């Protein structure tokens, strides 16, 4: 199954939840914002929202600076 994460094409073997995807990518213990197909996913819904073929996922982490 092909998806895009932060602009990079990625292949997954099976459908996964946003939570599982974040865990695989090493983000689960970090504060991040996630959008699937340009719609924000609430943190409480990470385990309920499943990634489907051709989905566009954006993972954003806050950065300090000025």
FILO-465296 format. One record per residue: residue in three letters; x, y, z of N, C-alpha, C, CB in turn. Coordinates in steps of 0.2 Angstrom, whole numbers, plus 5000, padded with zeros to 4 digits. Glycine has a CB too. Layout:
! FILO-465296
ALAXYZXYZXYZXYZ...
END
This chain:
! FILO-465296
UNK500449945000500050005000500550065000499550005006UNK500450114995500750174995500450224998500850194987UNK500850265002500650325006501250375005500450315013UNK501050435007501550495007501650525014501450545001UNK502250525016502350555023502850605022502650495028UNK502650665024503050725023503350735016503550735029UNK502950715011503150725004503550665001503550785004UNK503750615005504050555003503650495002504650545008UNK503650464997503250404995503550355000503350384988UNK503050315003503250265008502750205006503150285015UNK502950145007502550085006502450055013502950035001UNK501850035014501649995020501449925018501150035025UNK501549875022501349805021500549795022501749755025UNK500349835027499649825029499349895032499549775034UNK498749905032498449965035498649975043497649965035UNK498850035045499050045052498650105054499750055052UNK498550115061498350175064498850225064498050165071UNK498650285065499150345065499550325071498750415066UNK499350305076499750285082500250235081499250265088UNK500050185077500550135075501050165070500250075072UNK500850205066501350235061501850275065500950275056UNK501650315069502050365073502550315077501650405078UNK502350265080502750215084503250185079502350155087UNK503150165073503650145068504150195066503250115062UNK503950255066504350305064504750335070503950365060UNK504650315076504950345082504750405085505650355080UNK504050425083503750485085503350475091503450515080UNK503150415093502650405098502650445105502550335099UNK503350455107503450485113503550555113504050455117UNK503450585107503550655105502850695104504050665099UNK502850755106502250795104502350815097502250855109UNK501850795093501850805086501050825084502050745082UNK501050855079500350865075500350825069500250945074UNK499750795068499750745062499150775058499650675064UNK499250775051498650785047498650725042498750855043UNK498050705040497950655035497550685030497650585038UNK497750685024497450715018497150785020496850675016UNK497650825023497550895025497050905030497350935019UNK496850855034496350865040496750845046495750815039UNK496750885051497050875057496750815061497050935062UNK497250775064496950715068497150735075497350645065UNK496550735079496650745086497050685089495950755090UNK497450705094497950655098497550595100498350695103UNK496950615103496550565106496250515101495950595110UNK496250535094496050485089496650455085495650535084UNK497250465088497750425084497750355083498450445088UNK497450325089497350245088496750225084497250225095UNK496250275083495650265079495650275072495050295082UNK496150325070496150345063496650295059496450415063UNK496450265054496850215050497050245044496450155049UNK497650235042497950255036497750215030498750255036UNK497550245025497350205019497750215013496550225017UNK497750175008498150185002498050254999497950124997UNK498650284997498650344994498550404998498150354988UNK498550395005498450445010499050495010498250425017UNK498950555011499550605012499550615019499350665007UNK500150605022500150615030500750665031500350545033UNK500550715035501050765037501150765044500850835035UNK501750755047501950755054502350815055502350685056UNK502150855060502450915062502650915069501950975060UNK503250935070503450935077503651015079504150895079UNK503451035085503551105086504351115087503251125093UNK504551175085505251195085505351265088505551195078UNK505851265092506051335096506451375091506351325102UNK506351435092506751485087506451555087506751455080UNK506751595083506451665083506651705077506551695089
END
